[in-house]
């Protein structure tokens, strides 16, 4: 076999490997199964028909990328959905959120993508200037499974 033919075979083999790798990457990155139907049981609208409290409430999100909303558009993370549901989704969930039953709700999301539980111990919810006196706190903390140690 001539040197030219060997070189051509090596270039073709490398090209096939590169194309295969690129196709595999695209498949893994962009082809995900999509679920359908509700994510859980129906929530009774009656529970959200009147305020739960008239007191000021501060909802604090503490966690990693899950709570920070990594990968979600603004207003579509699960923390944002606790406060208010997006207006263009899930008509049956409209008004079923903490903002409906806590009219004086304020919120801050202190979550940081890639953070660990120990890092959150060092942070203070007051660092953003919220007055904590006479305020009811709801602290929502979520960590991904890799952080639960």
Secondary structure, 3 states (H helix, E strand, C coil): CCHHHHHHHHHHHHHHHHHHHHHHHHHHHHCCCCCCCCCCCCCCHHHHCCCCCCCCEEEEEEECHHHHCCCCCCCCCHHHHHHCCCCCCCHHHCCCCHHHHCCCEEEEECCCCCCCHHHHHCCCHHHHCCCCCCCEEEEEEECCHHHCC
